Amino acid sequence: MTVSGPLEEPTELEPDQGTLGLADPADRWSVTDWEAAAAAVLRKAKRLGEDEPDALVQERLTRTTLDGIDIAPLGTPASVEGLATHGRPTRAGEWDIRSRVVAGRGRTANEEALVDLDGGVSSLWLEASPGDDLGQVLEGVLLDLAPVVLDARDGALEVARAFLAHAAGRELHPGTNLGVGAEAADDELVAVAGLAREAGVLGVVVDATTVHDRGASDVQELAHSMALGARALRVLTGSGLSVEEAARLLEFRYAATDEQFTTIAKLRAARRLWARVLELSEASFQETEGWTQRQHAVTSRPMMSRYDPWVNMLRTTVAAFAAGVGGADAVTVLPFDTPLGVPDAFGRRIARNTSALLISESHVARVSDPAGGAYAVERLTDDLARAGWELFGRLEDAADPRRLLDEAIADVAARREREVATRKRPLTGLTEFPNLAETLPEREPDPAAREVRRWGASFEALRDEPATQHVFLATLGPVAAHTARATFATNLFAAGGIAVDVAGPTKDTGELVAAYAGQPVVCLAGSDPAYAEWGAQAAAALREAGATHVIIAGRPVDYADASCATGVDALDFLTRTRSKLA
């Protein structure tokens, strides 16, 4: 079996896709009208010059992903002309609410599984190892009603046999998956696939979340999943199965992040790519279902934070929404306290209720392909699919595909960390609006925890060892004059585990020095007029009183040793500040 060739020639969309105009002629506007209105806002925010043309707002507001894909601020019919429309969701109705259970926890795992199933979960994602007592873990689970998807990092064949031994004589739900990884050794992959065919269930998981956890981009995740899927087809067809028989055994697992539009587009692009792989593999399905890709979406581990973990509830809600809209067949919402260890009962309940609310109260699953036809989503789907196919082709042709992918992931991870460090990619509760006074909940270590490159790991490391001394926040003038920069500086320092002592409203240098308590690092915070009037005098007086390092909140000045403002490399700034405090 070979996989080669272009993604596809673009097919024309149906004519007359409609316009953005409303029924009333007075509510119909052109792109030029929008540009003029947006330009007025950007000029007020000093992001567009008075002499610059309105049309520049398109460039200024365009966001570029880590894959180099531009996301325009305004979708228009022109942006989707000539695009292919494959990849739309095929799931009808509710998605499968799937919870993660760690078999190594024995009786506790069984209790968690039963509570989840009673609480609305419809399938189990069971992480198991050889030697785990699956009979104990799955006691009371109705295997004909609740699919069990196995996940064994080692010994997949042994775990699959143990599961089938437990299920002997009972009917299994067809969505059950014996869960051998697509990257497993050939003999193990073939053996588990054979057991799955005999049992009438799925047998293989193409897990793209493993590279996502290492820092991969959306395009890299797509390309890696296609490479693994193609490998599984080659191995299984080499053992005597047809392409159709092999394809029916596979389920794909993708990460869903709180960047909802890219998540929606990624899942749609994945279906399009897999359909192309099957087409080039000369599959000949007679029914439509045979061409579809079974998708299991898992809320992203790297996007979660150990600090202010309750914000993870918001992140996973957005991610689950995106997964559902993107057409995932099954969705796992990881509990908000996952980064801390083994989630407690509250965390598991909130996780499963997130999908329940989206399905039953928000009615997200009632509409088939709710994002379909949206110009921005259709454009992004096509861009991701084409970029993913190009990288997939390079992986297929590379002498050392693993090295090629590893190097690409390392580059993306470094660029993401740079964006996090400069707070261009903010992490609420960690790099933005941190709470130094929080008391983190305690959780026992997760025996099946994965190695994850969390996006905010560098800032978490700073927070793990709070600075022993405070920064003196030298606020110049009344509260109204210094509050903006004082708030900015306070939040910035807190992101690095540094607390501040605030001078409060001051009238002159004397009052400022009177509030000073000998802290080695001081940060001036005030308005530009205040800086011009007595900033240098205040800095000199504080140095004379004992300050050894003076920072100014705002643009650099010659009387301060450092400055902090929007766009600063926060990680570098905070690391240097902590060294001065030490």
C-alpha positions as CSV (number, residue, x, y, z in Angstrom):
1,M,0.0,0.0,0.0
2,T,1.4,3.4,-1.0
3,V,0.2,6.9,-0.1
4,S,1.3,9.6,-2.4
5,G,-0.1,12.4,-4.5
6,P,-1.5,15.9,-4.0
7,L,-4.1,16.6,-1.4
8,E,-6.6,17.3,-4.1
9,E,-7.5,19.9,-6.8
10,P,-9.8,22.6,-5.3
11,T,-13.4,22.1,-6.1
12,E,-15.8,25.0,-6.7
13,L,-18.3,25.9,-3.9
14,E,-21.9,26.1,-4.8
15,P,-22.7,29.4,-6.4
16,D,-24.6,32.1,-4.6
17,Q,-23.3,31.6,-1.1
18,G,-25.1,34.7,0.1
19,T,-23.8,37.9,1.6
20,L,-23.2,39.4,5.0
21,G,-26.0,41.9,4.4
22,L,-29.1,41.9,6.4
23,A,-32.7,42.3,5.2
24,D,-32.9,46.0,5.7
25,P,-30.9,47.9,3.1
26,A,-29.8,50.3,5.9
27,D,-27.9,47.4,7.5
28,R,-25.9,46.4,4.5
29,W,-22.3,47.3,4.6
30,S,-19.2,46.8,2.5
31,V,-15.7,45.7,3.5
32,T,-14.6,49.2,3.0
33,D,-17.2,50.4,5.5
34,W,-15.9,47.8,8.0
35,E,-12.3,48.9,7.4
36,A,-13.2,52.5,8.1
37,A,-14.9,51.7,11.3
38,A,-12.1,49.4,12.5
39,A,-9.5,52.0,11.5
40,A,-11.1,54.6,13.7
41,V,-10.8,52.3,16.7
42,L,-7.2,51.4,15.9
43,R,-6.2,55.1,15.5
44,K,-7.8,55.8,18.9
45,A,-5.6,53.0,20.4
46,K,-2.5,54.4,18.6
47,R,-2.2,51.2,16.5
48,L,-2.8,52.9,13.2
49,G,-1.4,56.3,12.2
50,E,-3.6,59.2,11.1
51,D,-2.0,59.2,7.7
52,E,-2.1,55.4,7.1
53,P,-4.9,54.0,4.9
54,D,-8.0,52.3,6.4
55,A,-7.2,49.1,4.5
56,L,-4.2,48.5,6.7
57,V,-6.5,47.3,9.5
58,Q,-6.6,43.9,7.7
59,E,-2.9,43.5,8.1
60,R,-2.8,44.9,11.7
61,L,-5.5,42.6,12.9
62,T,-4.4,39.5,11.1
63,R,-3.2,36.8,13.5
64,T,-0.5,34.3,12.5
65,T,-0.5,30.8,14.0
66,L,2.7,29.0,15.0
67,D,2.4,27.1,11.7
68,G,2.7,30.4,9.8
69,I,-1.0,30.4,8.8
70,D,-2.7,33.8,8.7
71,I,-6.1,34.2,10.3
72,A,-7.8,37.3,8.8
73,P,-9.9,39.5,11.1
74,L,-12.9,39.4,8.7
75,G,-14.2,36.5,6.8
76,T,-15.7,37.2,3.3
77,P,-17.1,35.2,0.5
78,A,-14.0,36.0,-1.5
79,S,-11.8,34.2,1.1
80,V,-13.4,30.8,0.4
81,E,-13.7,31.0,-3.4
82,G,-12.5,27.7,-4.9
83,L,-12.0,25.9,-1.6
84,A,-12.8,22.2,-1.2
85,T,-15.6,21.4,1.2
86,H,-14.5,18.0,2.4
87,G,-14.0,17.2,6.1
88,R,-17.3,18.3,7.5
89,P,-18.5,16.5,10.6
90,T,-20.5,13.3,10.1
91,R,-21.5,12.8,13.8
92,A,-25.3,13.1,14.2
93,G,-26.5,14.2,17.6
94,E,-24.7,13.9,20.9
95,W,-21.1,13.1,21.2
96,D,-19.8,10.3,23.4
97,I,-18.8,11.6,26.9
98,R,-15.7,9.7,27.7
99,S,-13.9,9.8,31.1
100,R,-10.3,8.8,31.8
101,V,-9.8,6.0,34.4
102,V,-6.4,4.7,35.6
103,A,-6.6,0.9,36.1
104,G,-3.6,0.8,38.4
105,R,-5.7,2.4,41.2
106,G,-7.8,-0.8,41.5
107,R,-10.9,-0.6,43.6
108,T,-10.7,3.2,43.6
109,A,-10.7,3.2,39.8
110,N,-13.8,1.0,39.8
111,E,-15.6,3.4,42.0
112,E,-14.6,6.4,39.8
113,A,-15.8,4.5,36.7
114,L,-19.1,3.6,38.2
115,V,-19.7,7.2,39.5
116,D,-18.8,8.6,36.1
117,L,-21.2,6.3,34.3
118,D,-24.0,7.0,36.7
119,G,-23.2,10.7,36.3
120,G,-23.7,10.8,32.5
121,V,-20.4,9.4,31.1
122,S,-21.1,7.1,28.1
123,S,-17.7,5.4,27.6
124,L,-14.4,4.8,29.5
125,W,-10.9,5.5,28.5
126,L,-9.0,2.9,30.5
127,E,-5.2,3.4,31.0
128,A,-3.9,0.0,31.9
129,S,-0.7,-2.0,32.3
130,P,0.0,-5.7,32.3
131,G,-0.8,-7.1,35.7
132,D,-3.7,-4.7,36.4
133,D,-6.8,-6.5,37.7
134,L,-9.2,-5.4,35.0
135,G,-11.9,-7.6,36.4
136,Q,-11.9,-5.6,39.6
137,V,-11.7,-2.2,37.8
138,L,-14.6,-3.1,35.4
139,E,-16.8,-4.8,37.9
140,G,-20.3,-3.6,37.4
141,V,-19.6,-2.0,34.1
142,L,-22.1,-3.0,31.4
143,L,-19.7,-3.6,28.5
144,D,-22.5,-3.9,25.9
145,L,-23.7,-0.3,26.8
146,A,-20.5,1.5,27.7
147,P,-17.5,1.2,25.2
148,V,-14.2,0.7,26.9
149,V,-11.1,2.1,25.1
150,L,-7.9,0.5,26.3
151,D,-4.7,2.5,26.5
152,A,-1.6,0.4,27.3
153,R,1.7,2.1,26.9
154,D,3.5,-1.2,27.2
155,G,2.2,-4.7,26.8
156,A,-0.9,-3.8,24.7
157,L,-1.4,-7.5,23.6
158,E,-1.3,-8.7,27.2
159,V,-3.8,-6.0,28.3
160,A,-6.1,-6.7,25.4
161,R,-6.1,-10.5,26.2
162,A,-6.8,-9.7,29.9
163,F,-9.8,-7.5,28.9
164,L,-11.2,-10.1,26.5
165,A,-10.8,-12.7,29.2
166,H,-12.8,-10.6,31.6
167,A,-15.5,-10.0,28.9
168,A,-15.7,-13.6,27.9
169,G,-19.2,-14.7,27.1
170,R,-20.5,-11.1,27.1
171,E,-21.5,-8.9,24.2
172,L,-19.2,-5.9,23.7
173,H,-20.3,-2.5,22.5
174,P,-19.0,-2.1,18.9
175,G,-17.2,1.2,19.9
176,T,-15.0,-0.8,22.3
177,N,-11.3,-0.5,21.3
178,L,-8.5,-2.8,22.3
179,G,-6.3,0.2,22.0
180,V,-3.0,-0.9,20.6
181,G,-1.0,2.2,19.5
182,A,-0.5,2.7,15.8
183,E,3.3,3.0,16.5
184,A,3.5,-0.4,18.2
185,A,5.7,-3.1,16.9
186,D,4.4,-4.8,13.8
187,D,3.7,-8.2,15.4
188,E,1.9,-6.6,18.4
189,L,-0.2,-4.4,16.1
190,V,-1.2,-7.3,13.9
191,A,-2.0,-9.6,16.9
192,V,-4.2,-7.0,18.7
193,A,-6.0,-6.1,15.4
194,G,-6.7,-9.8,14.9
195,L,-8.3,-10.1,18.4
196,A,-10.3,-7.0,17.7
197,R,-11.7,-8.4,14.4
198,E,-12.6,-11.6,16.1
199,A,-14.5,-9.7,18.8
200,G,-16.2,-7.3,16.4
201,V,-14.6,-4.2,18.0
202,L,-12.0,-1.6,17.2
203,G,-8.4,-2.4,17.8
204,V,-6.0,0.5,17.0
205,V,-5.6,4.1,18.4
206,V,-3.8,6.7,16.4
207,D,-2.8,9.0,19.3
208,A,-1.7,12.4,18.0
209,T,-1.9,13.9,21.6
210,T,1.5,12.4,22.3
211,V,3.2,15.0,20.1
212,H,0.8,17.7,21.2
213,D,2.0,17.1,24.8
214,R,5.6,17.6,23.6
215,G,4.7,21.0,22.1
216,A,3.7,20.2,18.5
217,S,1.6,22.6,16.5
218,D,-1.8,21.8,14.9
219,V,-0.2,21.1,11.5
220,Q,2.4,18.8,13.1
221,E,-0.3,17.0,15.0
222,L,-2.2,16.4,11.8
223,A,0.8,15.3,9.8
224,H,1.9,12.9,12.6
225,S,-1.5,11.4,12.8
226,M,-1.6,10.7,9.1
227,A,1.9,9.2,9.2
228,L,0.8,6.8,12.0
229,G,-2.5,6.0,10.3
230,A,-0.7,5.2,7.1
231,R,1.8,3.0,8.9
232,A,-1.1,1.1,10.6
233,L,-2.7,0.5,7.2
234,R,0.6,-0.7,5.7
235,V,1.2,-3.1,8.6
236,L,-2.3,-4.5,8.7
237,T,-2.7,-4.8,4.9
238,G,0.7,-6.5,4.9
239,S,-0.7,-9.1,7.3
240,G,-3.5,-10.0,4.9
241,L,-6.3,-7.5,5.7
242,S,-7.9,-5.3,3.0
243,V,-7.5,-1.5,3.3
244,E,-11.2,-1.4,4.2
245,E,-10.9,-4.0,7.0
246,A,-7.8,-2.2,8.4
247,A,-9.4,1.2,8.3
248,R,-12.4,0.1,10.2
249,L,-10.2,-0.9,13.2
250,L,-8.8,2.6,13.7
251,E,-9.8,5.5,15.9
252,F,-7.9,8.8,16.0
253,R,-7.2,10.9,19.1
254,Y,-6.6,14.6,18.9
255,A,-6.0,17.4,21.4
256,A,-8.6,20.2,21.8
257,T,-7.3,23.5,23.1
258,D,-9.0,26.7,24.1
259,E,-8.1,28.2,20.7
260,Q,-11.5,27.2,19.6
261,F,-11.4,28.1,15.9
262,T,-8.1,26.3,15.2
263,T,-9.5,23.2,17.1
264,I,-12.7,23.2,15.1
265,A,-10.7,23.6,11.9
266,K,-8.1,20.9,12.9
267,L,-10.7,18.2,13.4
268,R,-12.4,19.1,10.1
269,A,-9.0,19.1,8.3
270,A,-8.1,15.7,9.9
271,R,-11.2,14.1,8.3
272,R,-10.3,15.5,4.9
273,L,-6.8,14.3,5.2
274,W,-7.8,10.8,6.2
275,A,-10.3,10.5,3.4
276,R,-7.5,11.4,1.0
277,V,-5.2,8.8,2.5
278,L,-7.9,6.1,2.0
279,E,-8.6,7.3,-1.5
280,L,-4.9,7.0,-2.4
281,S,-4.8,3.6,-0.7
282,E,-7.5,2.6,-3.2
283,A,-10.1,1.9,-0.6
284,S,-13.5,1.0,-2.0
285,F,-16.0,1.5,0.6
286,Q,-19.6,1.1,-0.6
287,E,-21.2,3.0,2.3
288,T,-20.5,6.6,3.3
289,E,-19.5,5.6,6.9
290,G,-16.4,3.8,5.6
291,W,-14.8,7.0,4.5
292,T,-15.2,8.7,7.9
293,Q,-12.6,9.1,10.6
294,R,-13.6,8.2,14.1
295,Q,-12.3,11.0,16.4
296,H,-11.7,11.1,20.1
297,A,-10.9,14.6,21.3
298,V,-9.1,15.2,24.6
299,T,-8.8,18.6,26.2
300,S,-5.2,19.7,26.0
301,R,-2.8,19.0,28.9
302,P,-0.2,21.6,28.0
303,M,-2.7,24.4,28.1
304,M,-3.5,23.7,31.7
305,S,-1.8,25.4,34.7
306,R,-0.9,24.1,38.1
307,Y,-1.4,27.6,39.5
308,D,-5.0,29.1,39.7
309,P,-6.1,25.6,38.5
310,W,-9.8,26.6,38.6
311,V,-9.2,28.7,35.4
312,N,-8.7,25.2,33.8
313,M,-12.4,24.8,34.0
314,L,-12.8,27.7,31.6
315,R,-10.1,26.4,29.3
316,T,-11.6,22.9,29.1
317,T,-15.1,24.3,28.6
318,V,-14.0,26.2,25.5
319,A,-12.0,23.3,24.3
320,A,-14.9,20.8,24.7
321,F,-17.2,23.3,22.9
322,A,-14.7,23.4,20.0
323,A,-14.4,19.6,19.9
324,G,-18.1,19.2,19.8
325,V,-18.6,21.8,17.1
326,G,-15.7,20.3,15.2
327,G,-17.6,17.0,15.1
328,A,-15.6,14.8,17.5
329,D,-17.3,11.5,18.0
330,A,-16.0,11.2,21.6
331,V,-14.8,14.0,24.0
332,T,-12.8,13.6,27.1
333,V,-12.7,16.7,29.4
334,L,-9.7,16.3,31.7
335,P,-10.5,17.5,35.2
336,F,-9.3,21.0,36.2
337,D,-6.9,19.6,38.8
338,T,-5.2,17.1,36.5
339,P,-1.9,19.1,36.6
340,L,-1.8,18.7,40.4
341,G,-2.1,14.9,40.4
342,V,-5.0,12.5,40.7
343,P,-8.2,14.5,40.2
344,D,-10.7,14.4,43.1
345,A,-14.4,13.6,42.9
346,F,-15.3,17.3,42.4
347,G,-12.9,17.7,39.5
348,R,-14.2,14.5,37.8
349,R,-17.8,15.7,38.3
350,I,-17.2,19.1,36.8
351,A,-15.3,17.5,33.9
352,R,-18.2,15.2,32.9
353,N,-20.8,17.9,33.5
354,T,-19.0,20.2,31.1
355,S,-20.0,18.0,28.2
356,A,-23.5,17.4,29.7
357,L,-24.1,21.1,29.9
358,L,-22.9,21.7,26.3
359,I,-25.1,18.9,25.0
360,S,-28.2,19.2,27.1
361,E,-28.4,22.9,28.1
362,S,-26.5,24.7,25.3
363,H,-27.8,22.3,22.6
364,V,-24.5,22.4,20.8
365,A,-25.0,18.9,19.4
366,R,-28.4,19.6,18.0
367,V,-27.0,21.3,14.9
368,S,-25.0,19.3,12.4
369,D,-21.7,21.1,11.5
370,P,-22.6,24.4,13.2
371,A,-19.3,26.0,11.9
372,G,-19.9,24.8,8.3
373,G,-20.1,27.7,5.8
374,A,-18.4,30.1,8.2
375,Y,-15.8,31.8,6.0
376,A,-13.1,31.9,8.6
377,V,-13.5,28.3,9.6
378,E,-13.7,27.0,6.0
379,R,-10.5,29.0,5.1
380,L,-8.6,27.8,8.2
381,T,-9.7,24.2,7.6
382,D,-8.3,24.4,4.1
383,D,-5.1,26.0,5.2
384,L,-4.5,23.5,7.9
385,A,-5.3,20.6,5.6
386,R,-2.9,21.7,2.9
387,A,-0.1,22.5,5.4
388,G,-0.7,19.1,7.2
389,W,-0.6,17.2,3.9
390,E,2.6,18.9,2.8
391,L,4.4,18.0,6.1
392,F,2.9,14.5,5.9
393,G,4.5,14.1,2.5
394,R,7.9,15.3,3.8
395,L,7.6,12.8,6.7
396,E,6.8,10.0,4.2
397,D,9.8,10.9,2.1
398,A,12.3,11.6,4.9
399,A,15.2,9.2,5.6
400,D,14.7,9.9,9.3
401,P,11.1,11.1,9.8
402,R,11.3,11.0,13.6
403,R,14.3,13.4,13.6
404,L,12.5,15.7,11.1
405,L,9.4,15.8,13.3
406,D,11.4,16.2,16.5
407,E,13.3,19.2,15.1
408,A,10.1,20.8,13.8
409,I,8.4,20.3,17.2
410,A,11.4,21.8,19.0
411,D,11.2,24.9,16.8
412,V,7.5,25.4,17.4
413,A,7.9,24.8,21.1
414,A,10.7,27.4,21.3
415,R,8.6,30.0,19.5
416,R,5.6,29.3,21.7
417,E,7.7,29.7,24.8
418,R,8.9,33.0,23.4
419,E,5.4,34.2,23.0
420,V,4.5,33.1,26.5
421,A,7.6,34.8,27.9
422,T,6.7,38.1,26.3
423,R,3.0,37.6,27.2
424,K,2.0,37.8,23.6
425,R,0.3,34.5,24.4
426,P,-1.2,35.2,27.9
427,L,-2.0,32.5,30.4
428,T,-4.7,33.7,32.7
429,G,-3.9,33.1,36.4
430,L,-0.3,32.5,35.6
431,T,1.3,35.1,33.4
432,E,-1.7,37.4,33.6
433,F,-3.7,38.2,36.8
434,P,-1.9,35.8,39.1
435,N,-3.0,35.3,42.7
436,L,0.1,35.1,44.9
437,A,-2.1,34.5,48.0
438,E,-3.8,31.4,46.6
439,T,-3.6,28.0,48.5
440,L,-3.3,25.2,46.0
441,P,-5.4,22.1,46.6
442,E,-3.4,19.0,47.3
443,R,-3.6,15.9,45.2
444,E,-1.9,12.5,45.3
445,P,0.6,11.7,42.5
446,D,-1.0,10.3,39.3
447,P,0.7,6.9,38.7
448,A,-0.1,7.2,35.0
449,A,0.8,10.9,34.5
450,R,2.3,11.7,31.1
451,E,5.4,13.8,30.6
452,V,3.8,17.1,29.4
453,R,5.5,20.3,28.2
454,R,3.0,22.8,29.8
455,W,3.0,26.1,28.1
456,G,3.5,28.0,31.3
457,A,6.1,25.7,32.8
458,S,8.8,28.4,33.0
459,F,6.5,30.7,35.0
460,E,5.3,27.8,37.2
461,A,9.0,27.2,38.1
462,L,9.3,30.8,39.3
463,R,6.1,30.5,41.3
464,D,7.4,27.2,42.9
465,E,10.0,29.2,44.7
466,P,8.5,32.6,45.7
467,A,10.9,35.5,46.2
468,T,11.7,36.0,49.9
469,Q,11.9,39.7,49.6
470,H,9.3,42.2,48.2
471,V,9.7,44.9,45.6
472,F,8.9,48.4,46.9
473,L,6.3,49.9,44.5
474,A,7.1,53.6,44.6
475,T,3.9,55.1,43.4
476,L,4.2,58.7,42.3
477,G,1.2,61.1,42.9
478,P,-2.4,60.3,43.6
479,V,-4.1,57.0,43.0
480,A,-5.7,58.1,39.8
481,A,-2.4,59.1,38.3
482,H,-0.4,55.9,39.1
483,T,-3.0,53.1,39.2
484,A,-2.7,51.9,35.6
485,R,1.1,51.4,35.8
486,A,1.0,50.3,39.4
487,T,-1.5,47.6,38.5
488,F,0.5,46.5,35.5
489,A,3.7,46.2,37.5
490,T,2.0,44.4,40.4
491,N,0.6,41.7,38.1
492,L,3.9,41.4,36.3
493,F,5.9,40.9,39.5
494,A,3.3,38.4,40.8
495,A,3.7,36.3,37.6
496,G,7.3,35.7,38.8
497,G,6.4,34.9,42.4
498,I,7.3,38.4,43.6
499,A,5.1,40.4,46.0
500,V,5.1,44.2,46.2
501,D,4.9,46.7,49.0
502,V,2.9,49.7,47.8
503,A,3.8,53.3,48.9
504,G,0.2,54.5,48.2
505,P,-0.7,58.1,47.2
506,T,2.3,60.4,47.6
507,K,2.8,64.1,47.0
508,D,6.6,64.4,47.0
509,T,9.9,62.6,47.5
510,G,9.7,63.0,51.3
511,E,6.4,61.0,51.5
512,L,7.8,58.4,49.1
513,V,10.9,57.9,51.2
514,A,8.9,57.8,54.4
515,A,7.0,54.8,53.1
516,Y,10.2,53.0,52.0
517,A,11.3,50.1,54.2
518,G,14.7,49.2,52.8
519,Q,13.7,46.9,50.0
520,P,16.7,46.3,47.7
521,V,14.5,46.7,44.5
522,V,12.1,49.5,43.9
523,C,9.8,50.1,41.0
524,L,8.6,53.6,40.1
525,A,5.0,53.8,38.9
526,G,3.4,57.0,37.9
527,S,2.3,59.1,34.9
528,D,4.7,60.5,32.3
529,P,4.2,64.1,33.7
530,A,5.1,62.8,37.2
531,Y,8.2,61.1,35.9
532,A,9.3,64.3,34.1
533,E,8.6,66.4,37.2
534,W,10.2,64.3,40.0
535,G,11.0,60.8,38.8
536,A,14.8,61.3,38.7
537,Q,14.6,62.9,42.1
538,A,12.6,60.1,43.5
539,A,15.0,57.5,42.1
540,A,18.0,59.3,43.6
541,A,16.4,59.6,47.0
542,L,15.5,55.9,47.1
543,R,19.0,54.9,46.2
544,E,20.3,57.1,49.0
545,A,17.9,55.4,51.4
546,G,19.2,52.0,50.4
547,A,17.8,50.8,47.1
548,T,20.3,49.0,44.9
549,H,18.1,48.4,41.8
550,V,15.6,50.9,40.4
551,I,13.0,49.9,37.8
552,I,10.6,52.2,36.1
553,A,7.1,51.1,34.9
554,G,7.1,52.6,31.4
555,R,9.7,53.6,28.8
556,P,13.4,53.3,29.8
557,V,15.0,56.4,31.4
558,D,18.6,57.0,32.2
559,Y,18.0,57.2,36.0
560,A,16.6,53.7,36.2
561,D,18.4,50.4,35.9
562,A,15.6,48.6,34.1
563,S,12.1,49.2,32.8
564,C,8.9,47.2,32.3
565,A,6.1,47.9,29.8
566,T,3.8,46.0,27.5
567,G,5.8,43.6,25.3
568,V,8.7,43.1,27.8
569,D,10.3,39.7,27.9
570,A,8.5,39.0,31.2
571,L,10.4,35.8,31.9
572,D,13.8,37.4,31.5
573,F,12.8,40.5,33.4
574,L,11.4,38.5,36.3
575,T,14.5,36.3,36.5
576,R,16.8,39.3,36.6
577,T,14.6,41.0,39.2
578,R,14.7,38.0,41.4
579,S,18.5,37.8,41.2
580,K,18.6,41.5,42.4
581,L,16.2,40.6,45.3
582,A,18.5,37.8,46.3
